[in-house]
Structure formats: C-alpha cells, structure tokens
Amino acid sequence: MRLSTSGTDRMYITNAGNIGIGDNDPSDALTVYKSNTGNATGITIRNTETSSTYSHARLRLEPQNAAAYAEIFADVANSALRLGYDTTGS
C-alpha cells in the first residue's frame, strides 16, 4: 500500500506489515528515512499531557519475551535525559 500527498509517495506498508516512511521497501517494522542536508532530521515522540509537570516522554526497546528492556527517557521535571536498563522485565 502506498500513501501519497501532492502526487508524491510518502509512506509504504508492505505485505509483511512493515511501514516505511521515505523507504519504499522497509525490512523492519518501522523505517524512517529523510534526506535533509544541513538540517536536523528525526522522529518526535511527545507526551502532550498538560496537567502535570511530570509529562515525560520515553522510547522503550524490549525483546519478544519482555525479559528485559532498555529505554531513553526524557525527564522534563529534572531537565535530564536518562538511559535505563531493566533485566527483570517489569
């Protein structure tokens, strides 16, 4: 499946269910490519909760069996970027 805007393909979903943004043949579950010389390019993960000063954002990576995980955690209240690892799976 292809999704387009203004006649240009933007996102692809393969028969295997992989999603490609800027990649028409993604081999991973999610692939994002963007050529943008001289400017920052990336992915934004935002927590839009406004009722708390503890509206953190987290990118969590865990294996199929969830026996452990690693995460990158934006700790807004303490102006920190934390890296975490847990082998307990909790």
ROLUMTOR-694301 format. One record per atom (N, C-alpha, C): residue number from 0; chain; atom name; y, x, z negated. Coordinates in steps of 0.1 Angstrom, whole numbers, always signed. Atoms other than C-alpha are relative to their C-alpha. Example, Ala and Ser with C-alpha at 12.3 -4.5 7.8 and 13.67 -1.06 7.14 Angstrom:
ROLUMTOR-694301
(pt 0,"A","N",(-12,+9,+0))
(pt 0,"A","CA",(-45,+123,-78))
(pt 0,"A","C",(+12,+9,+0))
(pt 1,"A","N",(-11,-9,+0))
(pt 1,"A","CA",(-11,+137,-71))
(pt 1,"A","C",(+11,-8,-8))
END
This chain:
ROLUMTOR-694301
(pt 0,"A","N",(-12,+9,+0))
(pt 0,"A","CA",(+0,+0,+0))
(pt 0,"A","C",(+12,+9,+0))
(pt 1,"A","N",(-13,-7,+0))
(pt 1,"A","CA",(+35,+12,+8))
(pt 1,"A","C",(+11,-9,-4))
(pt 2,"A","N",(-13,+8,+4))
(pt 2,"A","CA",(+68,+1,-8))
(pt 2,"A","C",(+11,+8,+7))
(pt 3,"A","N",(-11,-6,-7))
(pt 3,"A","CA",(+99,+8,+12))
(pt 3,"A","C",(+13,-7,-3))
(pt 4,"A","N",(-14,+5,+0))
(pt 4,"A","CA",(+137,+4,+10))
(pt 4,"A","C",(+7,+6,+11))
(pt 5,"A","N",(-8,-4,-12))
(pt 5,"A","CA",(+161,+6,+39))
(pt 5,"A","C",(-9,+7,+11))
(pt 6,"A","N",(+9,-6,-10))
(pt 6,"A","CA",(+131,+14,+62))
(pt 6,"A","C",(-6,+13,-3))
(pt 7,"A","N",(+6,-12,+4))
(pt 7,"A","CA",(+120,+44,+42))
(pt 7,"A","C",(-10,-2,-10))
(pt 8,"A","N",(+11,+1,+10))
(pt 8,"A","CA",(+87,+46,+24))
(pt 8,"A","C",(+4,+7,-13))
(pt 9,"A","N",(-4,-5,+13))
(pt 9,"A","CA",(+94,+52,-13))
(pt 9,"A","C",(-12,+2,-10))
(pt 10,"A","N",(+11,-1,+9))
(pt 10,"A","CA",(+61,+46,-32))
(pt 10,"A","C",(-13,-5,+7))
(pt 11,"A","N",(+14,+3,-6))
(pt 11,"A","CA",(+24,+45,-23))
(pt 11,"A","C",(-10,-3,-11))
(pt 12,"A","N",(+11,+2,+8))
(pt 12,"A","CA",(-6,+31,-40))
(pt 12,"A","C",(-12,+1,+8))
(pt 13,"A","N",(+12,-3,-8))
(pt 13,"A","CA",(-39,+44,-28))
(pt 13,"A","C",(-11,-10,-3))
(pt 14,"A","N",(+11,+9,+3))
(pt 14,"A","CA",(-72,+26,-26))
(pt 14,"A","C",(-7,+3,-13))
(pt 15,"A","N",(+6,-4,+13))
(pt 15,"A","CA",(-83,+45,-57))
(pt 15,"A","C",(+10,-4,-12))
(pt 16,"A","N",(-10,+4,+11))
(pt 16,"A","CA",(-52,+31,-76))
(pt 16,"A","C",(+10,+10,-4))
(pt 17,"A","N",(-9,-10,+3))
(pt 17,"A","CA",(-33,+63,-77))
(pt 17,"A","C",(+14,-4,+6))
(pt 18,"A","N",(-13,+4,-4))
(pt 18,"A","CA",(+5,+59,-75))
(pt 18,"A","C",(+8,+13,+4))
(pt 19,"A","N",(-8,-11,-5))
(pt 19,"A","CA",(+27,+83,-55))
(pt 19,"A","C",(+14,-4,+2))
(pt 20,"A","N",(-14,+2,-3))
(pt 20,"A","CA",(+65,+83,-56))
(pt 20,"A","C",(+5,+13,+6))
(pt 21,"A","N",(-3,-12,-8))
(pt 21,"A","CA",(+76,+107,-29))
(pt 21,"A","C",(-12,+7,+5))
(pt 22,"A","N",(+12,-6,-4))
(pt 22,"A","CA",(+40,+115,-22))
(pt 22,"A","C",(-9,-11,+6))
(pt 23,"A","N",(+8,+11,-7))
(pt 23,"A","CA",(+20,+95,+4))
(pt 23,"A","C",(-15,+1,-2))
(pt 24,"A","N",(+14,-1,+2))
(pt 24,"A","CA",(-14,+108,-7))
(pt 24,"A","C",(-2,+6,-14))
(pt 25,"A","N",(+1,-6,+13))
(pt 25,"A","CA",(-14,+113,-45))
(pt 25,"A","C",(-15,+1,-5))
(pt 26,"A","N",(+13,-3,+5))
(pt 26,"A","CA",(-45,+128,-61))
(pt 26,"A","C",(-2,-3,-15))
(pt 27,"A","N",(+0,+3,+15))
(pt 27,"A","CA",(-35,+120,-97))
(pt 27,"A","C",(+4,-15,-2))
(pt 28,"A","N",(-4,+14,+3))
(pt 28,"A","CA",(-29,+86,-114))
(pt 28,"A","C",(+14,-2,+3))
(pt 29,"A","N",(-14,+1,-3))
(pt 29,"A","CA",(+8,+92,-111))
(pt 29,"A","C",(+5,+13,+5))
(pt 30,"A","N",(-6,-12,-5))
(pt 30,"A","CA",(+25,+118,-89))
(pt 30,"A","C",(+15,-3,+4))
(pt 31,"A","N",(-14,+2,-3))
(pt 31,"A","CA",(+63,+121,-86))
(pt 31,"A","C",(+5,+13,+6))
(pt 32,"A","N",(-6,-11,-7))
(pt 32,"A","CA",(+79,+144,-60))
(pt 32,"A","C",(+14,-4,+4))
(pt 33,"A","N",(-13,+2,-5))
(pt 33,"A","CA",(+116,+147,-52))
(pt 33,"A","C",(+6,+13,+3))
(pt 34,"A","N",(-7,-12,-4))
(pt 34,"A","CA",(+133,+174,-32))
(pt 34,"A","C",(+15,-2,-2))
(pt 35,"A","N",(-13,+2,+3))
(pt 35,"A","CA",(+168,+177,-46))
(pt 35,"A","C",(+7,+14,-4))
(pt 36,"A","N",(-5,-14,+2))
(pt 36,"A","CA",(+183,+212,-41))
(pt 36,"A","C",(+13,+0,-8))
(pt 37,"A","N",(-13,-2,+8))
(pt 37,"A","CA",(+209,+222,-68))
(pt 37,"A","C",(+2,-11,-10))
(pt 38,"A","N",(-2,+11,+10))
(pt 38,"A","CA",(+205,+190,-89))
(pt 38,"A","C",(-13,-2,-8))
(pt 39,"A","N",(+12,+3,+8))
(pt 39,"A","CA",(+182,+181,-117))
(pt 39,"A","C",(-8,-12,+6))
(pt 40,"A","N",(+9,+11,-5))
(pt 40,"A","CA",(+151,+160,-107))
(pt 40,"A","C",(-10,-2,-11))
(pt 41,"A","N",(+10,+2,+10))
(pt 41,"A","CA",(+127,+144,-131))
(pt 41,"A","C",(-4,-14,-2))
(pt 42,"A","N",(+4,+13,+4))
(pt 42,"A","CA",(+113,+114,-149))
(pt 42,"A","C",(+7,-3,-13))
(pt 43,"A","N",(-7,+4,+12))
(pt 43,"A","CA",(+131,+95,-175))
(pt 43,"A","C",(-9,-10,-8))
(pt 44,"A","N",(+7,+10,+9))
(pt 44,"A","CA",(+113,+78,-205))
(pt 44,"A","C",(+11,-3,-11))
(pt 45,"A","N",(-11,+4,+9))
(pt 45,"A","CA",(+138,+58,-226))
(pt 45,"A","C",(-5,-11,-9))
(pt 46,"A","N",(+2,+10,+10))
(pt 46,"A","CA",(+134,+38,-257))
(pt 46,"A","C",(+13,-8,-1))
(pt 47,"A","N",(-12,+8,+0))
(pt 47,"A","CA",(+160,+10,-254))
(pt 47,"A","C",(+3,-8,-13))
(pt 48,"A","N",(-2,+6,+13))
(pt 48,"A","CA",(+157,-2,-290))
(pt 48,"A","C",(+13,+4,-6))
(pt 49,"A","N",(-13,-3,+5))
(pt 49,"A","CA",(+192,-5,-304))
(pt 49,"A","C",(+2,-4,-14))
(pt 50,"A","N",(-2,+5,+13))
(pt 50,"A","CA",(+186,-20,-338))
(pt 50,"A","C",(-3,+11,-11))
(pt 51,"A","N",(+4,-10,+10))
(pt 51,"A","CA",(+175,+13,-354))
(pt 51,"A","C",(+6,+14,+5))
(pt 52,"A","N",(-4,-14,-3))
(pt 52,"A","CA",(+188,+49,-355))
(pt 52,"A","C",(-12,+8,+3))
(pt 53,"A","N",(+12,-8,-2))
(pt 53,"A","CA",(+152,+60,-351))
(pt 53,"A","C",(-7,-5,+13))
(pt 54,"A","N",(+5,+5,-13))
(pt 54,"A","CA",(+147,+49,-315))
(pt 54,"A","C",(-5,+12,+8))
(pt 55,"A","N",(+6,-12,-7))
(pt 55,"A","CA",(+125,+79,-304))
(pt 55,"A","C",(-6,-3,+13))
(pt 56,"A","N",(+8,+1,-13))
(pt 56,"A","CA",(+110,+85,-270))
(pt 56,"A","C",(-11,+10,-1))
(pt 57,"A","N",(+11,-8,+2))
(pt 57,"A","CA",(+76,+100,-267))
(pt 57,"A","C",(-8,+1,+13))
(pt 58,"A","N",(+9,-2,-11))
(pt 58,"A","CA",(+54,+114,-239))
(pt 58,"A","C",(-13,+5,-7))
(pt 59,"A","N",(+12,-3,+6))
(pt 59,"A","CA",(+18,+114,-251))
(pt 59,"A","C",(-11,+3,+10))
(pt 60,"A","N",(+11,-4,-9))
(pt 60,"A","CA",(-12,+131,-234))
(pt 60,"A","C",(-12,+0,-8))
(pt 61,"A","N",(+13,+1,+7))
(pt 61,"A","CA",(-47,+122,-245))
(pt 61,"A","C",(-11,-1,+10))
(pt 62,"A","N",(+12,+0,-9))
(pt 62,"A","CA",(-82,+127,-231))
(pt 62,"A","C",(-6,-14,+0))
(pt 63,"A","N",(+8,+13,-1))
(pt 63,"A","CA",(-106,+99,-222))
(pt 63,"A","C",(-5,-5,-13))
(pt 64,"A","N",(+6,+4,+12))
(pt 64,"A","CA",(-123,+99,-255))
(pt 64,"A","C",(+10,-2,-12))
(pt 65,"A","N",(-10,+1,+10))
(pt 65,"A","CA",(-90,+99,-275))
(pt 65,"A","C",(-3,+8,-13))
(pt 66,"A","N",(+3,-9,+11))
(pt 66,"A","CA",(-104,+126,-298))
(pt 66,"A","C",(+11,+8,-5))
(pt 67,"A","N",(-12,-8,+4))
(pt 67,"A","CA",(-71,+144,-298))
(pt 67,"A","C",(+11,-4,+10))
(pt 68,"A","N",(-11,+2,-10))
(pt 68,"A","CA",(-37,+142,-282))
(pt 68,"A","C",(+11,+11,-3))
(pt 69,"A","N",(-12,-8,+1))
(pt 69,"A","CA",(-6,+162,-276))
(pt 69,"A","C",(+12,-8,+4))
(pt 70,"A","N",(-11,+8,-3))
(pt 70,"A","CA",(+29,+149,-274))
(pt 70,"A","C",(+13,+8,+0))
(pt 71,"A","N",(-14,-5,+1))
(pt 71,"A","CA",(+65,+157,-267))
(pt 71,"A","C",(+8,-12,-5))
(pt 72,"A","N",(-6,+10,+8))
(pt 72,"A","CA",(+87,+137,-290))
(pt 72,"A","C",(+15,+2,-1))
(pt 73,"A","N",(-14,-1,+2))
(pt 73,"A","CA",(+125,+132,-288))
(pt 73,"A","C",(+4,-7,-13))
(pt 74,"A","N",(-4,+5,+13))
(pt 74,"A","CA",(+136,+128,-324))
(pt 74,"A","C",(+15,-1,-1))
(pt 75,"A","N",(-15,+2,-2))
(pt 75,"A","CA",(+171,+113,-319))
(pt 75,"A","C",(+7,+2,-14))
(pt 76,"A","N",(-7,+0,+13))
(pt 76,"A","CA",(+180,+109,-356))
(pt 76,"A","C",(+2,+15,-5))
(pt 77,"A","N",(-1,-14,+5))
(pt 77,"A","CA",(+174,+147,-363))
(pt 77,"A","C",(+4,+9,+11))
(pt 78,"A","N",(-4,-8,-11))
(pt 78,"A","CA",(+186,+159,-329))
(pt 78,"A","C",(-10,+11,+3))
(pt 79,"A","N",(+11,-10,-1))
(pt 79,"A","CA",(+153,+176,-323))
(pt 79,"A","C",(-9,-5,+12))
(pt 80,"A","N",(+11,+2,-10))
(pt 80,"A","CA",(+126,+179,-296))
(pt 80,"A","C",(-12,+6,-7))
(pt 81,"A","N",(+12,-4,+7))
(pt 81,"A","CA",(+92,+181,-312))
(pt 81,"A","C",(-12,+0,+9))
(pt 82,"A","N",(+13,-1,-7))
(pt 82,"A","CA",(+59,+192,-298))
(pt 82,"A","C",(-11,-2,-11))
(pt 83,"A","N",(+11,+3,+10))
(pt 83,"A","CA",(+28,+178,-316))
(pt 83,"A","C",(-13,+0,+6))
(pt 84,"A","N",(+14,-1,-4))
(pt 84,"A","CA",(-9,+181,-315))
(pt 84,"A","C",(-8,-6,-12))
(pt 85,"A","N",(+9,+6,+10))
(pt 85,"A","CA",(-35,+160,-334))
(pt 85,"A","C",(-14,+0,+5))
(pt 86,"A","N",(+14,-1,-3))
(pt 86,"A","CA",(-72,+166,-334))
(pt 86,"A","C",(-8,-11,-7))
(pt 87,"A","N",(+7,+11,+7))
(pt 87,"A","CA",(-81,+135,-355))
(pt 87,"A","C",(-1,-12,+9))
(pt 88,"A","N",(+1,+12,-9))
(pt 88,"A","CA",(-75,+110,-327))
(pt 88,"A","C",(+7,-12,-6))
(pt 89,"A","N",(-7,+12,+6))
(pt 89,"A","CA",(-53,+88,-350))
(pt 89,"A","C",(+15,+1,+3))
END
